[in-house]
């Protein structure tokens, strides 16, 4: 089993707004380009953070490598990763980047797909103890968009099940079940031989 790689990415911006203004296109709802990072094998697990020159870390996440992009002209290259887990502050920042990209294209941002989640603890406890990288799964959008990409077979894309409200005649249904259970118990006491068949 391969180990998790820890990556610290330093970007030369004095604020989150400046960072978003220059590099919002490197971030989308499910993936991110880690600019100037060298290639790693596909599916390598990584834990990374993006640190600005003022010390802020707007993004901290767990991810898997999905490819490497070569720089072309003014377009930067780097390591493309798919998000696996992140905290609420990181999600809010990603949402800002996605909205900014959509506004730049002149379209409305689509709702992000349900964020992958699983209950297993992080492979890198030092990173996940950070309040921004809680061990709870990233929050799920109330209106996930349909995706043409295949679902991951590991099952980590399962969405939480919403609680079901109790029926209006709950007590009546419970009493029916209790009555049925009492009748079965009486029948088995009266005809014990029938249980053996």
Rosetta blueprint (number, residue, H / E / L):
1 X L
2 X L
3 X L
4 X L
5 X E
6 X E
7 X E
8 X E
9 X E
10 X E
11 X E
12 X L
13 X L
14 X L
15 X L
16 X H
17 X H
18 X H
19 X H
20 X H
21 X H
22 X H
23 X H
24 X H
25 X H
26 X H
27 X E
28 X L
29 X L
30 X L
31 X E
32 X E
33 X E
34 X E
35 X E
36 X L
37 X L
38 X L
39 X L
40 X L
41 X L
42 X L
43 X L
44 X L
45 X E
46 X E
47 X E
48 X E
49 X E
50 X E
51 X E
52 X E
53 X L
54 X L
55 X L
56 X L
57 X L
58 X L
59 X E
60 X E
61 X E
62 X E
63 X E
64 X E
65 X E
66 X E
67 X E
68 X E
69 X E
70 X L
71 X L
72 X E
73 X L
74 X L
75 X E
76 X L
77 X L
78 X E
79 X E
80 X E
81 X E
82 X E
83 X E
84 X E
85 X E
86 X E
87 X L
88 X H
89 X H
90 X H
91 X H
92 X H
93 X H
94 X H
95 X H
96 X H
97 X H
98 X H
99 X H
100 X H
101 X H
102 X H
103 X H
104 X H
105 X H
106 X L
107 X L
108 X L
109 X L
110 X L
111 X L
112 X L
113 X L
114 X L
115 X L
116 X L
117 X L
118 X L
119 X L
120 X L
121 X L
122 X L
123 X L
124 X L
125 X H
126 X H
127 X H
128 X H
129 X L
130 X L
131 X L
132 X L
133 X L
134 X L
135 X L
136 X L
137 X L
138 X L
139 X L
140 X L
141 X L
142 X L
143 X L
144 X L
145 X L
146 X L
147 X L
148 X L
149 X L
150 X L
151 X L
152 X L
153 X L
154 X L
155 X L
156 X L
157 X L
158 X L
159 X L
160 X L
161 X L
162 X L
163 X L
164 X L
165 X L
166 X L
167 X L
168 X L
169 X L
170 X H
171 X H
172 X H
173 X H
174 X H
175 X H
176 X H
177 X H
178 X H
179 X H
180 X H
181 X H
182 X H
183 X H
184 X H
185 X H
186 X H
187 X H
188 X H
189 X H
190 X H
191 X L
192 X H
193 X H
194 X H
195 X H
196 X L
197 X L
